[in-house]
């Protein structure tokens, strides 16, 4: 399902991480796919409130958790810079879909990174 939100469709997810050779592009591509899939789910399910949004972001956060081993296998990790960039992108997604009051820490509450 293509993204219909024009703000999201043109957004450069994980831009700072792609610019840093420490983070492997092939793993970042999977991370970007998780964020885009989150956007697709938001557009398809149209969460009515923050609680419903948090359920969707919980799943996406779990998918990021599962990618930690791939980062480690590539001699990388989700460290401070990556955590902040990922959190900012989750915040961007919430804002882009009208959830400006979303708490970024709650969006990624299940994180293990």
C-alpha positions in Angstrom: 0.0 0.0 0.0 1.6 3.3 -1.0 1.8 6.1 1.5 -0.8 8.8 0.8 0.4 11.4 3.3 2.6 13.7 1.1 4.6 14.9 4.1 5.5 11.3 5.0 6.1 10.2 1.4 8.9 12.7 0.9 10.4 12.4 4.4 14.1 11.2 4.6 13.8 8.6 7.4 17.0 7.9 9.3 18.8 10.5 7.2 21.5 11.1 9.9 22.2 7.4 10.2 22.5 6.8 6.5 25.1 9.6 6.4 27.3 7.8 9.0 29.3 4.8 7.8 29.0 3.2 11.3 25.4 2.2 10.5 25.1 -0.4 7.7 22.8 0.6 5.0 21.3 -2.8 4.6 20.1 -2.8 8.2 19.0 0.8 8.0 16.9 -0.2 4.9 15.1 -2.6 7.2 14.6 0.0 9.8 13.2 2.4 7.2 10.9 -0.3 6.1 9.6 -0.7 9.6 8.8 3.0 9.8 7.1 3.0 6.4 5.1 0.0 7.4 4.1 1.8 10.6 2.8 4.7 8.4 0.9 2.3 6.1 -0.7 0.7 9.2 -1.7 4.2 10.5 -3.2 5.1 7.2 -5.1 1.7 6.9 -6.3 1.5 10.5 -6.7 5.2 11.2 -6.2 5.0 15.0 -8.8 7.1 16.8 -6.7 8.2 19.8 -3.2 8.0 21.3 -3.9 4.7 22.9 -4.6 3.1 19.5 -1.5 4.8 18.0 0.7 3.5 20.9 -0.5 0.0 20.0 0.8 0.4 16.5 4.1 1.9 17.6 4.6 -0.9 20.1 4.7 -3.4 17.2 7.1 -1.2 15.2 9.3 -0.8 18.3 9.4 -4.6 18.7 10.5 -4.9 15.1 13.4 -2.5 15.8 14.3 -4.6 18.8 14.6 -7.6 16.6 17.0 -5.8 14.3 19.6 -5.2 17.1 21.2 -8.5 16.3 21.7 -7.5 12.7 23.3 -4.3 13.8 25.7 -6.3 16.0 26.5 -8.7 13.2 27.6 -5.7 11.1 29.8 -4.4 14.0 27.3 -1.7 14.8 24.5 -1.1 17.3 21.6 1.1 18.1 23.5 3.5 20.3 22.8 7.1 21.5 22.8 8.8 18.1 20.7 6.0 16.6 18.3 6.0 19.5 17.7 9.7 19.2 17.3 9.6 15.4 14.8 6.7 15.6 12.9 8.4 18.4 12.7 11.6 16.3 11.4 9.7 13.3 8.7 8.1 15.5 7.8 11.6 16.7 7.7 12.8 13.1 5.3 10.0 12.2 3.0 10.8 15.1 3.0 14.5 14.2 2.4 13.9 10.5 -0.7 11.9 11.2 -2.2 14.5 13.6 -0.9 13.1 17.0 1.1 16.2 18.0 0.4 15.3 21.7 2.1 11.9 21.4 4.8 11.3 24.0 7.9 10.1 22.2 9.0 7.9 25.1 5.6 6.3 25.0 5.8 5.8 21.3 9.0 3.7 21.8 8.2 2.5 25.3 9.0 -1.2 24.5 12.5 -0.4 23.2 15.4 -2.5 24.2 18.0 -0.1 22.7 
